[in-house]
Amino acid sequence: EAREKKKKDSLLPHGMLVVVVDDSELNRKIAIRSLTRAQHATLAEDWTFAQFDTVEAAQPFLRKAHEDGLAPIVCLDEQMASRGGVLTGLQATRWLKDLGFRGTIISTSGDPGVGAKHLELGAHLNWGKPLPKQDRIVQDLVGLFNKDNRTGKQESRRHSSGSSSTTTHKKVANDEATFALRPSL
């Protein structure tokens, strides 16, 4: 009963898929930690995180998510050449929009001018680097999901375990996937 009330009181959708694309492992960890905290602060449950170090590595995963009818949150850096990436975050934003992507695109480029270009191409938020404080992240996401009545269509893919809330982390690089499940913080 308490769990059902908690689900009803959530300010963000349950079971969201979050994809972080950045060439810096540290930046990916920071983004995932910040979004995990936003998940918990809003009483959302069962978010799954996937991370990629280049746009090229993320494309098959994002295409499959789109084909499966999912609407993930995607955080995009701009330049990922240090990890062998040729495509930029701007090109990824354009590609996602051309694909008919129904998810949420967040620019996390350190260049404010690039973030503005992401927004012009259809990104929903521009957080830049360093990422904003936690209260702004929560405010931005709640405002966006409430304004657009976004659901993420993730409920059917929820991970269930014995704990009251879980977060699944997936690190995908060079076509190798590793999964780590950890209880909520």
Phi, psi and chi 1 to 4 in degrees:
 res  aa     phi    psi   chi1   chi2   chi3   chi4
   1 GLU       -  -46.0 -136.6  174.4  -85.6      -
   2 ALA   -64.5  -37.7      -      -      -      -
   3 ARG   -64.8  -41.4 -176.9  176.8  166.5   99.4
   4 GLU   -64.0  -39.8  -71.7  -55.9  -46.8      -
   5 LYS   -64.6  -41.1  179.4  174.2  177.0   13.0
   6 LYS   -60.5  -42.0 -175.9  177.9  177.0 -177.8
   7 LYS   -61.8  -41.0  -76.9 -174.2  178.2 -172.0
   8 LYS   -68.4  -30.0  -70.6  178.0 -174.6  173.4
   9 ASP   -85.8   -3.5  -69.1  -19.6      -      -
  10 SER   -63.1  137.1  173.9      -      -      -
  11 LEU   -88.8  -14.0  -61.4  173.4      -      -
  12 LEU  -128.4  159.0  -69.9  173.7      -      -
  13 PRO   -63.3  150.0  -16.6   26.8      -      -
  14 HIS   -82.2  155.6  -62.9  -69.3      -      -
  15 GLY    67.1   27.8      -      -      -      -
  16 MET   -70.3  147.3  -76.3  -62.3  -57.8      -
  17 LEU   -99.3  129.1  172.2   61.3      -      -
  18 VAL  -121.6  127.5  179.2      -      -      -
  19 VAL  -118.3  123.7 -179.5      -      -      -
  20 VAL  -112.9  122.2  178.9      -      -      -
  21 VAL  -118.3  110.3 -174.8      -      -      -
  22 ASP  -159.3  140.6 -164.1  -53.2      -      -
  23 ASP   -74.3  -16.8   59.2  -24.6      -      -
  24 SER   -95.7  120.4  164.8      -      -      -
  25 GLU   -61.0  -38.3 -175.6  173.7    0.6      -
  26 LEU   -62.3  -45.1  177.6   61.3      -      -
  27 ASN   -63.2  -37.6  -71.6  -19.6      -      -
  28 ARG   -63.9  -43.2  -68.8 -168.2  -51.2  -93.9
  29 LYS   -62.7  -42.5  -75.6 -180.0 -179.3 -179.0
  30 ILE   -63.6  -44.4  -70.1  168.7      -      -
  31 ALA   -63.2  -44.4      -      -      -      -
  32 ILE   -64.8  -42.7  -71.2  169.9      -      -
  33 ARG   -62.2  -43.6 -175.9  177.7   60.7 -134.5
  34 SER   -64.0  -42.0  -65.3      -      -      -
  35 LEU   -73.4  -31.8  -70.6  163.3      -      -
  36 THR   -64.3  -41.3  -60.8      -      -      -
  37 ARG   -64.8  -38.2  -72.6  179.1  177.7  161.9
  38 ALA   -64.5  -40.3      -      -      -      -
  39 GLN   -56.9  -50.5  170.2 -163.4   -9.1      -
  40 HIS   -68.5  -37.8  -64.1  -59.4      -      -
  41 ALA   -64.8  -26.9      -      -      -      -
  42 THR  -100.4    5.0   60.4      -      -      -
  43 LEU    67.0   18.2  -55.8  178.2      -      -
  44 ALA   -75.3  153.7      -      -      -      -
  45 GLU  -129.3  157.5  -63.7  180.0   -8.3      -
  46 ASP    62.0   43.7  -56.3  -38.1      -      -
  47 TRP   -81.5  144.8  -76.6   18.7      -      -
  48 THR  -114.8  133.6  -59.1      -      -      -
  49 PHE  -114.9  132.8  -67.4   82.4      -      -
  50 ALA  -124.1  144.0      -      -      -      -
  51 GLN  -133.9  143.5   55.3  177.8  -55.6      -
  52 PHE  -137.0  149.7  -61.0   88.8      -      -
  53 ASP   -97.4   -4.7   55.2    6.7      -      -
  54 THR  -146.2  159.6   65.2      -      -      -
  55 VAL   -63.5  -42.6  171.2      -      -      -
  56 GLU   -57.9  -39.9  -68.4   86.7  -13.6      -
  57 ALA   -69.0  -31.5      -      -      -      -
  58 ALA   -81.6  -25.6      -      -      -      -
  59 GLN   -55.8  -48.7  -78.7 -179.2  -48.0      -
  60 PRO   -60.9  -39.6  -21.3   30.8      -      -
  61 PHE   -64.3  -45.5 -174.6   85.5      -      -
  62 LEU   -67.7  -38.3  -69.7  168.3      -      -
  63 ARG   -61.7  -44.7 -178.3  177.6  -74.8  114.8
  64 LYS   -64.7  -42.6  175.1   88.7  169.6   90.0
  65 ALA   -59.8  -42.8      -      -      -      -
  66 HIS   -63.0  -46.3  174.1   72.7      -      -
  67 GLU   -62.6  -31.0  -69.8  168.2   -3.6      -
  68 ASP   -80.5    0.7  -70.6  -12.6      -      -
  69 GLY    81.2   14.4      -      -      -      -
  70 LEU   -83.7  155.8  -59.8  177.0      -      -
  71 ALA  -129.9   74.1      -      -      -      -
  72 PRO   -72.6  165.2   24.5  -29.9      -      -
  73 ILE   -87.4  127.8  -64.8  171.7      -      -
  74 VAL  -122.1  121.3  178.8      -      -      -
  75 CYS  -100.7  125.3  -63.1      -      -      -
  76 LEU  -121.2  125.2  -70.3  169.8      -      -
  77 ASP   -78.6  173.1 -174.3   21.1      -      -
  78 GLU   -96.9  -61.4  177.5   56.8   17.9      -
  79 GLN  -100.8  126.7  -62.1  -67.0  -29.8      -
  80 MET  -130.0   27.0  -69.8  164.2  -96.1      -
  81 ALA   -63.4  -27.7      -      -      -      -
  82 SER   -62.9  -19.8   73.7      -      -      -
  83 ARG  -109.6   14.9  -58.3  -64.1  -72.9  179.3
  84 GLY    90.1    5.8      -      -      -      -
  85 GLY   -75.4  137.9      -      -      -      -
  86 VAL  -101.9  -39.8  174.9      -      -      -
  87 LEU   -75.5  144.9  -63.2  175.8      -      -
  88 THR   -98.7  171.0   65.3      -      -      -
  89 GLY   -61.8  -37.2      -      -      -      -
  90 LEU   -62.7  -42.8  -72.6  169.5      -      -
  91 GLN   -65.3  -36.3  -69.5  169.2  -45.7      -
  92 ALA   -66.2  -41.3      -      -      -      -
  93 THR   -60.8  -46.9  -60.8      -      -      -
  94 ARG   -60.7  -45.1 -168.6  174.3  -62.6  114.5
  95 TRP   -60.8  -45.4  174.7   76.5      -      -
  96 LEU   -61.6  -44.2  -72.7  167.4      -      -
  97 LYS   -63.7  -42.5  -70.2  -51.2 -145.0  176.2
  98 ASP   -63.8  -30.9  -70.3  -12.5      -      -
  99 LEU   -71.0  -18.6 -169.8   66.0      -      -
 100 GLY    87.0   23.7      -      -      -      -
 101 PHE   -52.1  131.5 -176.0   73.0      -      -
 102 ARG  -104.1    2.9  -65.5  173.1  -60.5  -82.4
 103 GLY   -85.3 -164.7      -      -      -      -
 104 THR  -110.6  126.3  -58.6      -      -      -
 105 ILE  -107.5  126.9  -58.1  170.1      -      -
 106 ILE  -122.1  121.9  -58.2  170.7      -      -
 107 SER   -79.4  128.7  173.1      -      -      -
 108 THR  -121.5   32.0   56.2      -      -      -
 109 SER   -72.7  144.0  172.0      -      -      -
 110 GLY   -75.8   -8.3      -      -      -      -
 111 ASP  -100.4  110.8 -178.9  -17.6      -      -
 112 PRO   -57.0  -34.2  -16.0   24.2      -      -
 113 GLY   -64.6  -38.3      -      -      -      -
 114 VAL   -68.6  -40.5  168.3      -      -      -
 115 GLY   -58.4  -40.6      -      -      -      -
 116 ALA   -64.4  -37.1      -      -      -      -
 117 LYS   -67.2  -36.7  -71.3  178.7 -175.4  173.7
 118 HIS   -58.2  -45.3  -83.3  -98.0      -      -
 119 LEU   -62.2  -41.1  -66.7  172.7      -      -
 120 GLU   -61.3  -33.4  -70.3  171.6   15.1      -
 121 LEU   -81.8   -8.4  -71.3  173.1      -      -
 122 GLY   120.9    1.8      -      -      -      -
 123 ALA   -62.6  153.1      -      -      -      -
 124 HIS   -91.5  -31.7  -58.8   89.8      -      -
 125 LEU  -140.8  153.2  -64.8  168.2      -      -
 126 ASN  -128.5  103.8  172.8   22.3      -      -
 127 TRP   -97.3  -26.7  -77.0  -17.8      -      -
 128 GLY    65.5 -169.1      -      -      -      -
 129 LYS  -132.7  138.8  -71.3 -179.4 -172.4  149.3
 130 PRO   -65.4  158.4   25.4  -31.3      -      -
 131 LEU   -61.1  152.2  -68.9  178.1      -      -
 132 PRO   -65.7  168.5   12.7  -15.9      -      -
 133 LYS   -63.0  156.5  -65.4 -162.4 -179.8  -67.3
 134 GLN   -55.7  -41.2 -166.4   62.5   42.9      -
 135 ASP   -64.0  -33.8   58.2  -18.1      -      -
 136 ARG   -72.3  -38.2  175.4  159.8  166.0 -125.3
 137 ILE   -59.1  -48.0  -70.8  174.0      -      -
 138 VAL   -62.1  -47.9  168.7      -      -      -
 139 GLN   -59.2  -44.8  179.9 -177.9   13.2      -
 140 ASP   -62.0  -47.6  -75.9   -7.0      -      -
 141 LEU   -66.7  -46.1  -71.0  173.6      -      -
 142 VAL   -62.1  -44.2  169.4      -      -      -
 143 GLY   -61.3  -43.0      -      -      -      -
 144 LEU   -66.3  -47.6 -178.8   66.9      -      -
 145 PHE   -68.9  -34.8  -83.5   81.7      -      -
 146 ASN   -73.1  -41.3  -73.4  -26.3      -      -
 147 LYS   -63.9  -46.3  177.3 -176.2   83.9  168.8
 148 ASP   -91.9   -1.5  -69.0   -9.1      -      -
 149 ASN    52.5   41.4 -164.1   22.0      -      -
 150 ARG   -75.3  143.6  -66.1  172.7  177.8  -89.9
 151 THR  -120.0  -22.1   63.9      -      -      -
 152 GLY    79.5  -12.9      -      -      -      -
 153 LYS    45.7   43.3  -64.3  177.8   94.7  177.6
 154 GLN  -104.5  -10.6  -46.2  -66.9   61.5      -
 155 GLU   -52.5  -36.8  -71.5  -66.9  -29.7      -
 156 SER   -71.8  -15.8   63.6      -      -      -
 157 ARG  -104.6   18.2  -68.8 -158.4  120.5 -158.5
 158 ARG   -65.0  141.1  -68.3 -175.0   33.2 -156.0
 159 HIS   -89.2  131.2  172.8   80.2      -      -
 160 SER  -112.8  138.4   64.6      -      -      -
 161 SER  -145.4 -179.5   74.0      -      -      -
 162 GLY   -71.9  -17.9      -      -      -      -
 163 SER   -82.7  165.6   66.8      -      -      -
 164 SER   -73.5  -24.8   62.8      -      -      -
 165 SER  -154.5  139.0  176.0      -      -      -
 166 THR  -132.3  159.4   59.0      -      -      -
 167 THR  -130.4  127.7  -58.7      -      -      -
 168 THR  -103.4  132.4  -56.0      -      -      -
 169 HIS  -114.3  135.0  -67.2  -95.5      -      -
 170 LYS  -130.3  122.8 -179.3 -169.9  -73.0 -171.2
 171 LYS  -108.6  119.9 -178.6  176.9 -178.9 -179.0
 172 VAL  -121.2  121.0 -176.0      -      -      -
 173 ALA  -150.0  137.9      -      -      -      -
 174 ASN    52.7   41.6  -58.6  -32.1      -      -
 175 ASP    63.1   15.3  -64.5  -31.3      -      -
 176 GLU  -111.2  130.0  -64.5  176.3   17.6      -
 177 ALA  -113.5  136.6      -      -      -      -
 178 THR  -126.8  140.0   34.1      -      -      -
 179 PHE  -116.5  141.1  -62.0   86.4      -      -
 180 ALA  -137.6  127.4      -      -      -      -
 181 LEU  -109.0  131.9 -177.6   66.1      -      -
 182 ARG  -138.0  147.1   66.0 -177.8 -178.1  135.4
 183 PRO   -67.8  159.8    3.5   -3.3      -      -
 184 SER   -62.1  153.2   59.0      -      -      -
 185 LEU   -81.2      -  -57.2  173.3      -      -
